[in-house]
Amino acid sequence: MEEFTMRKNNTLFILKVLSKTDIKDFILIISFNSISCIIPLVCTKLVSNIVSLFTGDVLLNKNALLLTTFCYLLLNILLQIIQPIQEFVHQRFQDKVGATSEEMLYRKINSFKGIDCFENHEFYNKLLLAKNGSGIRFISITDMFTSVFCGIITVIISSVYLVQVHWGIAAIALLSIFPATVYNFWAAKNRLSLFRSQSEPARKLQYFGELFTQANYTKEMHLFNLGAYIINKYKELFACEFARINTERKKYALVGVACTTFSALLSGTALFMYIQAALTKRVEAGSIVLYISLLPQFVNGLRAIINGITQTKVNNNYVQHFVDFLNLEVPQKGDKLLCDSIKSIVFENVSFKYPGSDKFALKNVSFSCVAPQLVAIVGENGSGKSTLIKLLLDLFSPDSGKILVNNENLQNLNIDCYRNAVSGVFQSPAKFAFSVNENLKLADVEADISQDMIISACETASADEFISQLPDKYETILGKQFRGGTEISDGQWQKLSLARAICSNADMMIFDEASADLDPKAEHMFYRCIKEYAKDKLTFYITHRLSGTKDADLILVMNNGQLVESGTHKELIEADGIYKKLYFMQADGYKASK
């Protein structure tokens, strides 16, 4: 899809998006809206002609009366025909524009190669504001343009007749819309400020709702009987927000009542003067009908012009959040050097703090490894193991120090090329609601992964046993989100993730607590698979179960964000340090009690 260039003028930007989405539907909508505006004005004139013809010599005017009536009926039929077609085109175009703006957002989010932005609550607030500035805001601009255009037509036609009666009537009618228009400007600006202040509380309220509706929360919600507690938190936050927002809304309502009442009085005065002028002048009956019909249309036409301009300004304020989000600076990962294979990894005094934190998650970590090598990373919870992996995957960048890949700084490598050479299995793998085959082909969506390769990978990962029991085997949709889906266990998901990693045939493999949900037999097979896989590749794996570290070529022991020990299993046991303590602590747990 072609990228859209940002413009300072949001209206021009919106028009470009709309025209790129579907120029034909865009033109059709404007045309239908314009026709729907003009036809009632023409019909009003035809009605006045019919009344005038009836009050004259009916026999003499018979042909003209029939022709005028026929034209009136024809235009009304045309209007009735246009309306459902107009609605169909509008809905179709609205869906396309919604999809286009969503795609633009997804592409922007995908451009953030790291995950540091997702650790920042401000990023989520900006994303929420951007979503509110897309979709319907884009399609509504067409309605605003046609509203202004139709308003101009209405005012021109109506004012010609109104001025013929008295210029003061037109002036009063024009003056009547200004109080309400000023109010609309003021209220729109304040509502936008109010919406911005609601973004984070709104996300919290949405989150509380997700606790009741998403499957990964249901066990704890029921086990700990959290329903009433979460509902109370929802009610407390809602009550606080409602009280704050309601105070603002009352202010809007009071000002609105004053402004619109004044507008209505002026409009009523204009209407009264209009009727008086029509009654005191010798005019045809049809002209009186025309004047009475066109007065409110004149006022509505003026209101449509000003409101259209006002709403365009308001709309642009919302769209600005969308534009601002698309213009967010994307941290540049190296794009110069390609990385066809991974032969060595070196950490040189790497330190890192998570965004918004003053505590080092990693501090002065240094080590090196060369393929083929099996590297185990161990340590207590919070010691920095997963953080080390995140930096190795370039999901975060070090605050200081360097990570060298094949003796080149990781920050200078083409990030997409580098990640194509890496694969992994994580403790809580993403559960894609796709078929088994499609889940496995996600290993490399651009490669031609054959069915034989998939079956072989599943056999290696011991996933073929449960797949053979699924209703449609490799074509079974996984998960319960969609009709016909079948749920599998967390351990089976991990086996499937291992098979996917094997399908990738990556140069470097990363396993982050990837055996946590496996039974002892499956875990034994898992470590055997890793050992076999690491024969000609560089492989990292995090584990709390130190029984699986004996075969590692290098063991990194982490503690409080620092690398405190490194070596083989034998060397670390002889060193009599933290690793030995952790290893025998686990070993004692497996000893049979006397």
C-alpha positions as CSV (number, residue, x, y, z in Angstrom):
1,M,0.0,0.0,0.0
2,E,1.3,3.5,-0.8
3,E,2.4,5.5,2.1
4,F,0.6,8.8,2.7
5,T,2.6,11.9,3.1
6,M,1.8,14.1,6.0
7,R,0.6,17.7,5.4
8,K,0.4,20.7,7.7
9,N,-3.2,21.2,6.6
10,N,-5.1,18.2,8.0
11,T,-8.0,18.8,5.6
12,L,-5.8,18.3,2.6
13,F,-4.3,15.2,4.3
14,I,-7.8,13.8,4.9
15,L,-8.8,14.5,1.3
16,K,-5.7,12.7,0.1
17,V,-6.5,9.7,2.2
18,L,-10.1,9.7,1.0
19,S,-9.2,10.0,-2.7
20,K,-6.6,7.3,-2.4
21,T,-9.0,5.0,-0.6
22,D,-11.6,5.1,-3.4
23,I,-11.9,8.2,-5.6
24,K,-15.1,6.9,-7.3
25,D,-17.0,6.4,-4.1
26,F,-15.7,9.8,-2.8
27,I,-17.1,11.6,-5.9
28,L,-20.4,9.6,-5.7
29,I,-21.0,10.6,-2.0
30,I,-20.4,14.3,-2.8
31,S,-22.7,14.1,-5.8
32,F,-25.5,12.3,-4.0
33,N,-25.3,14.7,-1.0
34,S,-25.4,17.7,-3.4
35,I,-28.4,16.3,-5.3
36,S,-30.2,15.5,-2.1
37,C,-29.8,19.1,-1.1
38,I,-30.9,20.7,-4.4
39,I,-34.0,18.6,-5.0
40,P,-36.0,19.9,-1.9
41,L,-35.3,23.5,-2.9
42,V,-36.5,22.8,-6.5
43,C,-39.6,21.0,-5.0
44,T,-40.3,23.9,-2.8
45,K,-40.4,26.2,-5.9
46,L,-42.6,23.7,-7.7
47,V,-45.1,23.5,-4.8
48,S,-45.4,27.3,-4.8
49,N,-46.0,27.2,-8.6
50,I,-48.7,24.5,-8.1
51,V,-50.5,26.7,-5.5
52,S,-50.3,29.7,-7.7
53,L,-51.7,27.8,-10.7
54,F,-54.6,26.5,-8.6
55,T,-55.6,30.0,-7.4
56,G,-55.7,31.2,-11.0
57,D,-57.7,29.8,-14.0
58,V,-57.4,26.1,-13.5
59,L,-58.6,25.2,-16.9
60,L,-56.3,27.6,-18.6
61,N,-53.3,26.4,-16.5
62,K,-54.2,22.7,-16.8
63,N,-51.3,21.7,-18.9
64,A,-48.8,23.7,-16.9
65,L,-50.3,22.3,-13.7
66,L,-50.0,18.7,-14.9
67,L,-46.4,19.3,-16.1
68,T,-45.4,21.0,-12.8
69,T,-47.0,18.2,-10.8
70,F,-45.3,15.6,-12.9
71,C,-41.9,17.3,-12.4
72,Y,-42.6,17.5,-8.6
73,L,-43.5,13.8,-8.4
74,L,-40.5,12.8,-10.6
75,L,-38.1,14.7,-8.4
76,N,-39.5,13.1,-5.3
77,I,-39.3,9.7,-6.8
78,L,-35.7,10.4,-7.8
79,L,-34.9,11.6,-4.2
80,Q,-36.4,8.3,-2.8
81,I,-34.3,6.3,-5.2
82,I,-31.1,8.1,-4.4
83,Q,-31.4,7.8,-0.6
84,P,-30.9,4.0,-0.3
85,I,-28.1,4.1,-2.9
86,Q,-26.5,7.0,-1.1
87,E,-26.6,5.1,2.1
88,F,-25.1,2.0,0.5
89,V,-22.2,3.9,-1.0
90,H,-21.7,5.8,2.2
91,Q,-21.5,2.7,4.3
92,R,-19.2,1.0,1.8
93,F,-16.9,3.9,1.7
94,Q,-16.9,4.3,5.4
95,D,-15.8,0.6,5.8
96,K,-13.0,1.2,3.3
97,V,-11.8,4.4,5.0
98,G,-12.0,2.7,8.4
99,A,-9.8,-0.1,7.1
100,T,-7.4,2.3,5.4
101,S,-6.9,4.4,8.6
102,E,-6.5,1.2,10.7
103,E,-3.9,-0.1,8.3
104,M,-2.0,3.2,8.5
105,L,-2.0,2.9,12.3
106,Y,-0.9,-0.8,12.2
107,R,1.9,0.1,9.8
108,K,3.1,2.9,12.1
109,I,3.1,0.6,15.1
110,N,4.9,-2.1,13.2
111,S,7.6,0.5,12.3
112,F,8.7,0.6,16.0
113,K,11.2,-2.2,15.9
114,G,11.9,-2.1,19.6
115,I,9.3,-2.5,22.4
116,D,10.4,0.3,24.6
117,C,7.4,2.4,23.5
118,F,5.1,-0.3,24.8
119,E,6.6,0.2,28.3
120,N,5.4,3.8,28.3
121,H,1.8,4.7,29.3
122,E,2.0,7.9,27.3
123,F,2.4,5.9,24.1
124,Y,-0.9,4.1,24.8
125,N,-2.6,7.5,25.5
126,K,-1.3,8.8,22.1
127,L,-2.5,5.6,20.4
128,L,-6.0,6.0,21.9
129,L,-6.2,9.6,20.8
130,A,-5.0,8.6,17.3
131,K,-7.6,5.9,17.0
132,N,-10.3,8.4,17.9
133,G,-8.9,10.7,15.2
134,S,-9.2,8.1,12.5
135,G,-12.0,6.2,10.7
136,I,-15.3,8.1,11.2
137,R,-13.4,11.4,11.4
138,F,-12.2,10.9,7.9
139,I,-15.5,10.0,6.4
140,S,-17.3,12.8,8.2
141,I,-15.2,15.4,6.2
142,T,-17.1,14.5,3.1
143,D,-20.4,15.3,4.9
144,M,-18.9,18.6,6.1
145,F,-17.8,19.6,2.6
146,T,-21.2,18.8,1.2
147,S,-22.9,20.6,4.1
148,V,-21.0,23.8,3.3
149,F,-21.7,23.4,-0.4
150,C,-25.4,22.7,0.1
151,G,-25.6,25.6,2.6
152,I,-24.2,28.0,0.0
153,I,-26.7,26.8,-2.6
154,T,-29.6,27.1,-0.1
155,V,-28.6,30.6,1.1
156,I,-28.2,31.9,-2.5
157,I,-31.6,30.7,-3.6
158,S,-33.4,31.6,-0.4
159,S,-31.8,35.0,0.1
160,V,-33.0,36.1,-3.4
161,Y,-36.6,35.8,-2.2
162,L,-36.0,37.0,1.3
163,V,-34.3,40.2,0.1
164,Q,-37.3,40.9,-2.2
165,V,-39.5,41.1,0.9
166,H,-37.2,43.2,3.2
167,W,-33.4,43.3,3.6
168,G,-33.9,43.5,7.4
169,I,-35.4,40.0,7.5
170,A,-32.3,38.5,5.9
171,A,-30.1,40.4,8.4
172,I,-32.0,39.3,11.5
173,A,-32.1,35.7,10.2
174,L,-28.3,35.8,9.7
175,L,-27.8,37.4,13.2
176,S,-29.9,34.6,14.8
177,I,-27.3,31.9,14.1
178,F,-24.3,33.6,15.6
179,P,-25.0,33.0,19.3
180,A,-25.4,29.2,18.7
181,T,-22.3,29.2,16.4
182,V,-20.1,30.9,19.0
183,Y,-21.3,28.3,21.5
184,N,-20.5,25.5,19.1
185,F,-16.9,26.8,18.7
186,W,-16.4,27.1,22.4
187,A,-18.0,23.8,23.3
188,A,-16.1,21.9,20.7
189,K,-12.8,23.2,21.9
190,N,-13.6,22.4,25.5
191,R,-14.9,18.9,24.7
192,L,-11.6,18.1,22.9
193,S,-9.7,19.2,26.0
194,L,-12.0,17.1,28.1
195,F,-11.5,14.0,25.8
196,R,-7.8,14.3,26.1
197,S,-8.0,14.3,29.9
198,Q,-10.2,11.2,29.7
199,S,-7.7,9.0,27.7
200,E,-6.0,7.2,30.6
201,P,-9.1,6.8,32.8
202,A,-10.9,5.5,29.8
203,R,-8.2,2.9,29.2
204,K,-8.4,1.8,32.9
205,L,-12.1,1.4,32.6
206,Q,-11.7,-0.7,29.5
207,Y,-9.0,-2.8,31.2
208,F,-11.4,-3.6,34.1
209,G,-13.9,-4.8,31.5
210,E,-11.2,-7.0,29.9
211,L,-10.6,-8.7,33.3
212,F,-14.2,-10.1,33.0
213,T,-14.1,-10.9,29.3
214,Q,-10.7,-12.3,28.4
215,A,-9.9,-16.0,29.0
216,N,-6.4,-15.5,30.4
217,Y,-7.9,-13.8,33.5
218,T,-10.9,-16.1,34.2
219,K,-9.1,-18.6,36.4
220,E,-7.7,-16.1,38.9
221,M,-10.9,-14.0,38.7
222,H,-13.0,-17.0,39.9
223,L,-10.4,-18.7,42.1
224,F,-9.8,-15.6,44.2
225,N,-13.4,-14.3,43.9
226,L,-12.3,-11.0,42.4
227,G,-15.5,-10.0,40.7
228,A,-16.9,-7.8,43.4
229,Y,-13.5,-6.2,44.0
230,I,-12.9,-5.3,40.4
231,I,-16.5,-4.1,40.0
232,N,-15.9,-1.8,43.0
233,K,-12.7,-0.4,41.4
234,Y,-14.6,0.2,38.2
235,K,-17.5,2.0,40.0
236,E,-15.0,4.1,42.0
237,L,-13.1,5.2,39.0
238,F,-16.3,5.8,37.0
239,A,-17.9,7.8,39.8
240,C,-14.8,10.0,40.1
241,E,-14.6,10.6,36.3
242,F,-18.4,11.0,36.0
243,A,-18.4,13.7,38.7
244,R,-15.6,15.6,37.0
245,I,-17.0,15.3,33.5
246,N,-20.6,16.0,34.6
247,T,-19.6,19.3,36.1
248,E,-18.1,20.3,32.8
249,R,-21.2,19.1,30.9
250,K,-23.5,21.2,33.1
251,K,-21.5,24.3,32.2
252,Y,-21.8,23.4,28.5
253,A,-25.5,22.9,28.9
254,L,-26.2,26.2,30.7
255,V,-24.2,28.2,28.1
256,G,-25.8,26.2,25.3
257,V,-29.4,26.9,26.6
258,A,-28.6,30.7,26.8
259,C,-27.1,30.9,23.3
260,T,-29.7,28.7,21.6
261,T,-32.6,30.5,23.3
262,F,-31.3,33.8,22.1
263,S,-30.9,32.4,18.6
264,A,-34.4,31.0,18.6
265,L,-35.9,34.3,19.6
266,L,-34.1,36.1,16.8
267,S,-35.1,33.4,14.4
268,G,-38.7,33.7,15.5
269,T,-38.7,37.5,15.1
270,A,-37.4,37.1,11.6
271,L,-40.2,34.6,10.9
272,F,-42.8,36.9,12.3
273,M,-41.6,39.9,10.3
274,Y,-41.5,37.6,7.2
275,I,-45.1,36.6,7.6
276,Q,-46.2,40.2,8.3
277,A,-44.5,41.4,5.1
278,A,-46.0,38.6,3.1
279,L,-49.5,39.3,4.4
280,T,-49.3,43.1,3.8
281,K,-48.1,42.8,0.3
282,R,-50.1,41.8,-2.7
283,V,-48.4,38.6,-3.6
284,E,-49.6,35.3,-5.0
285,A,-50.6,32.5,-2.6
286,G,-47.8,30.4,-4.0
287,S,-45.2,33.1,-3.1
288,I,-46.4,33.1,0.5
289,V,-45.9,29.3,0.6
290,L,-42.5,29.7,-1.0
291,Y,-41.4,32.4,1.4
292,I,-42.6,30.5,4.5
293,S,-40.9,27.4,3.3
294,L,-37.6,29.1,2.4
295,L,-37.1,31.1,5.6
296,P,-36.2,28.1,7.8
297,Q,-34.2,26.7,4.9
298,F,-32.3,30.0,4.6
299,V,-31.5,29.9,8.3
300,N,-30.6,26.2,8.1
301,G,-28.4,27.0,5.1
302,L,-26.5,29.6,7.0
303,R,-26.1,27.3,9.9
304,A,-24.9,24.5,7.7
305,I,-22.2,26.7,6.3
306,I,-20.9,27.9,9.7
307,N,-21.4,24.6,11.4
308,G,-19.6,22.8,8.5
309,I,-16.6,25.1,8.9
310,T,-16.8,24.8,12.7
311,Q,-17.0,21.0,12.6
312,T,-14.2,20.8,10.0
313,K,-12.0,22.7,12.5
314,V,-13.1,20.4,15.3
315,N,-12.6,17.4,13.1
316,N,-9.1,18.6,12.2
317,N,-8.3,18.9,15.9
318,Y,-9.1,15.2,16.4
319,V,-7.3,14.2,13.2
320,Q,-4.3,16.1,14.4
321,H,-3.8,13.3,17.0
322,F,-3.8,10.8,14.2
323,V,-1.3,12.8,12.2
324,D,0.9,13.4,15.3
325,F,0.9,9.6,16.0
326,L,1.9,8.9,12.4
327,N,4.6,11.5,12.7
328,L,6.1,10.0,15.9
329,E,9.8,9.6,15.5
330,V,10.7,6.0,15.0
331,P,14.1,5.1,16.7
332,Q,16.4,4.1,13.9
333,K,17.9,0.7,14.1
334,G,20.9,0.2,11.9
335,D,20.0,-0.1,8.2
336,K,23.5,-0.2,6.7
337,L,25.0,-3.6,7.3
338,L,23.3,-6.8,6.3
339,C,23.6,-9.9,8.5
340,D,23.3,-13.1,6.6
341,S,24.4,-15.3,9.4
342,I,25.4,-15.1,13.1
343,K,28.8,-16.5,14.0
344,S,29.5,-14.7,17.3
345,I,27.9,-12.6,20.0
346,V,29.8,-10.3,22.4
347,F,28.5,-8.1,25.2
348,E,30.9,-5.3,26.2
349,N,30.0,-3.7,29.6
350,V,26.3,-3.5,28.7
351,S,24.0,-1.6,31.1
352,F,20.3,-0.9,30.7
353,K,17.4,0.7,32.6
354,Y,13.8,0.2,31.6
355,P,12.0,3.5,30.6
356,G,10.8,5.4,33.6
357,S,13.0,3.4,36.0
358,D,16.1,4.5,38.0
359,K,17.1,0.9,38.7
360,F,19.6,-1.0,36.5
361,A,18.0,-4.1,35.0
362,L,21.5,-4.9,33.6
363,K,24.8,-3.4,34.8
364,N,28.2,-3.9,33.1
365,V,27.5,-7.3,31.6
366,S,30.3,-8.7,29.5
367,F,30.7,-12.1,27.8
368,S,31.4,-13.6,24.5
369,C,30.3,-16.8,22.6
370,V,31.0,-18.3,19.2
371,A,28.9,-20.7,17.1
372,P,28.3,-23.5,17.5
373,Q,27.7,-23.1,21.2
374,L,25.0,-23.9,23.7
375,V,24.7,-21.0,26.3
376,A,22.5,-21.4,29.4
377,I,21.4,-18.4,31.4
378,V,20.4,-19.0,35.0
379,G,19.6,-17.0,38.1
380,E,16.7,-16.1,40.4
381,N,13.6,-14.2,39.3
382,G,14.4,-10.6,38.6
383,S,18.1,-11.2,38.1
384,G,18.1,-9.8,34.5
385,K,17.9,-13.0,32.4
386,S,14.9,-12.0,30.2
387,T,16.2,-8.5,30.0
388,L,19.5,-9.8,28.5
389,I,17.5,-11.7,25.9
390,K,15.4,-8.6,25.0
391,L,18.6,-6.7,24.4
392,L,20.0,-9.6,22.4
393,L,16.9,-9.5,20.2
394,D,17.3,-5.7,19.9
395,L,13.9,-5.1,21.4
396,F,15.7,-2.5,23.6
397,S,18.9,-0.7,23.1
398,P,21.6,-0.6,25.8
399,D,22.0,2.6,27.7
400,S,25.8,2.1,27.7
401,G,28.2,-0.5,26.4
402,K,27.9,-2.4,23.1
403,I,26.5,-5.7,21.7
404,L,28.6,-7.0,18.9
405,V,27.3,-9.4,16.3
406,N,30.1,-10.9,14.1
407,N,32.3,-8.0,15.5
408,E,29.8,-5.4,14.3
409,N,27.8,-3.2,16.6
410,L,24.2,-4.5,16.7
411,Q,22.9,-0.9,16.4
412,N,24.6,-0.7,12.9
413,L,22.9,-3.8,11.5
414,N,19.8,-4.0,9.4
415,I,17.3,-5.0,12.1
416,D,15.0,-6.9,9.8
417,C,17.9,-8.9,8.3
418,Y,19.3,-9.6,11.8
419,R,16.0,-10.9,13.2
420,N,15.5,-13.1,10.1
421,A,18.6,-14.9,11.3
422,V,17.1,-15.4,14.8
423,S,14.2,-17.5,16.2
424,G,13.0,-18.4,19.6
425,V,10.6,-20.0,22.0
426,F,9.2,-18.1,25.0
427,Q,7.6,-19.1,28.3
428,S,4.2,-17.6,27.2
429,P,4.2,-17.9,23.4
430,A,1.8,-15.9,21.4
431,K,-1.3,-18.0,20.7
432,F,-2.3,-17.2,17.1
433,A,-5.9,-18.3,16.3
434,F,-4.8,-19.8,13.0
435,S,-4.5,-23.4,11.8
436,V,-1.7,-25.5,12.9
437,N,-0.1,-25.3,9.5
438,E,-0.4,-21.5,9.4
439,N,1.0,-21.2,13.0
440,L,4.1,-23.1,11.8
441,K,4.5,-21.2,8.6
442,L,4.8,-18.0,10.6
443,A,8.4,-19.1,11.2
444,D,9.1,-17.4,7.9
445,V,6.2,-16.0,6.0
446,E,8.3,-15.3,2.9
447,A,9.8,-18.8,2.7
448,D,8.2,-21.8,1.1
449,I,7.9,-24.1,4.1
450,S,6.7,-27.5,2.7
451,Q,4.4,-29.8,4.5
452,D,7.2,-32.4,4.8
453,M,9.3,-29.8,6.7
454,I,6.4,-29.0,9.0
455,I,5.7,-32.7,9.8
456,S,9.4,-33.3,10.4
457,A,9.7,-30.3,12.7
458,C,6.6,-31.4,14.7
459,E,8.1,-34.9,15.0
460,T,11.4,-33.5,16.3
461,A,9.5,-31.3,18.8
462,S,7.2,-34.2,19.9
463,A,4.2,-32.1,18.7
464,D,3.0,-34.7,16.2
465,E,1.3,-36.8,18.9
466,F,-1.3,-34.2,19.9
467,I,-1.7,-32.8,16.4
468,S,-2.7,-36.3,15.2
469,Q,-5.6,-36.2,17.8
470,L,-7.0,-32.8,16.6
471,P,-10.2,-32.8,14.6
472,D,-8.6,-31.6,11.3
473,K,-5.0,-32.5,12.1
474,Y,-2.8,-29.8,10.7
475,E,-5.7,-27.8,9.4
476,T,-7.3,-27.4,12.8
477,I,-7.9,-23.9,13.9
478,L,-6.4,-23.3,17.4
479,G,-8.1,-21.4,20.2
480,K,-11.7,-20.7,21.0
481,Q,-11.9,-17.2,19.6
482,F,-13.5,-18.3,16.4
483,R,-16.1,-20.9,15.3
484,G,-14.7,-24.4,14.9
485,G,-11.6,-23.6,17.0
486,T,-10.0,-26.2,19.3
487,E,-8.1,-25.2,22.5
488,I,-4.8,-26.9,23.3
489,S,-2.8,-26.8,26.5
490,D,0.0,-24.4,27.3
491,G,2.5,-27.3,27.1
492,Q,1.2,-28.2,23.6
493,W,1.5,-24.5,22.6
494,Q,5.2,-24.7,23.7
495,K,5.8,-27.8,21.6
496,L,4.2,-26.1,18.7
497,S,6.4,-23.0,19.2
498,L,9.5,-25.3,19.3
499,A,8.4,-26.9,16.0
500,R,7.9,-23.4,14.5
501,A,11.4,-22.4,15.6
502,I,12.8,-25.5,14.0
503,C,10.9,-24.6,10.8
504,S,12.7,-21.2,10.7
505,N,16.1,-22.9,10.4
506,A,17.6,-19.7,12.0
507,D,21.3,-19.3,12.8
508,M,20.6,-18.3,16.4
509,M,18.0,-19.8,18.6
510,I,16.7,-18.3,21.9
511,F,14.6,-20.3,24.5
512,D,13.2,-18.2,27.3
513,E,11.8,-20.5,30.0
514,A,10.4,-22.5,27.0
515,S,10.0,-25.7,29.0
516,A,8.1,-24.2,31.9
517,D,4.8,-25.9,31.0
518,L,6.1,-29.2,29.9
519,D,5.8,-32.5,31.8
520,P,9.0,-34.3,32.8
521,K,9.0,-36.6,29.7
522,A,8.3,-33.7,27.4
523,E,11.0,-31.6,29.1
524,H,13.6,-34.4,28.7
525,M,12.7,-34.5,24.9
526,F,12.9,-30.7,24.8
527,Y,16.4,-30.6,26.2
528,R,17.5,-33.4,23.9
529,C,16.1,-31.4,20.9
530,I,17.9,-28.2,22.0
531,K,21.2,-30.2,22.3
532,E,20.7,-31.6,18.9
533,Y,19.8,-28.3,17.4
534,A,22.8,-26.5,18.9
535,K,25.3,-28.8,17.2
536,D,25.9,-26.2,14.4
537,K,24.2,-23.1,15.7
538,L,24.5,-20.5,18.5
539,T,21.8,-21.3,21.0
540,F,20.7,-19.4,24.2
541,Y,18.3,-20.7,26.7
542,I,17.0,-19.4,30.1
543,T,16.0,-22.0,32.6
544,H,15.3,-22.3,36.3
545,R,15.7,-26.1,36.2
546,L,19.4,-26.5,36.5
547,S,19.3,-30.2,35.6
548,G,19.2,-29.1,32.0
549,T,22.4,-27.0,32.2
550,K,24.9,-29.9,32.4
551,D,25.4,-30.1,28.7
552,A,25.7,-26.4,28.1
553,D,29.0,-25.2,26.6
554,L,28.7,-21.9,28.6
555,I,26.6,-21.1,31.7
556,L,25.9,-17.4,32.5
557,V,24.8,-16.8,36.1
558,M,22.9,-13.6,36.7
559,N,22.2,-11.9,40.0
560,N,20.7,-8.4,40.5
561,G,21.3,-7.4,36.9
562,Q,24.9,-8.5,36.9
563,L,26.8,-11.4,35.5
564,V,28.4,-12.9,38.6
565,E,29.7,-16.2,37.2
566,S,30.3,-17.9,33.9
567,G,31.7,-21.2,32.8
568,T,30.8,-24.9,32.2
569,H,28.8,-26.9,34.7
570,K,32.0,-28.5,36.0
571,E,33.9,-25.3,36.4
572,L,31.0,-23.6,38.2
573,I,30.6,-26.5,40.6
574,E,34.3,-26.4,41.4
575,A,34.1,-22.6,41.9
576,D,31.7,-23.2,44.8
577,G,29.6,-20.0,44.1
578,I,26.0,-19.1,43.5
579,Y,25.5,-21.7,40.8
580,K,26.6,-24.5,43.0
581,K,24.3,-23.3,45.7
582,L,21.3,-23.1,43.4
583,Y,22.1,-26.5,41.7
584,F,22.3,-28.5,45.0
585,M,19.3,-26.7,46.4
586,Q,17.3,-28.1,43.5
587,A,19.0,-31.4,43.7
588,D,18.0,-31.8,47.3
589,G,14.4,-31.3,46.4
590,Y,14.5,-34.4,44.1
591,K,16.1,-36.7,46.8
592,A,13.7,-39.2,48.3
593,S,12.9,-38.5,51.9
594,K,14.0,-41.1,54.4
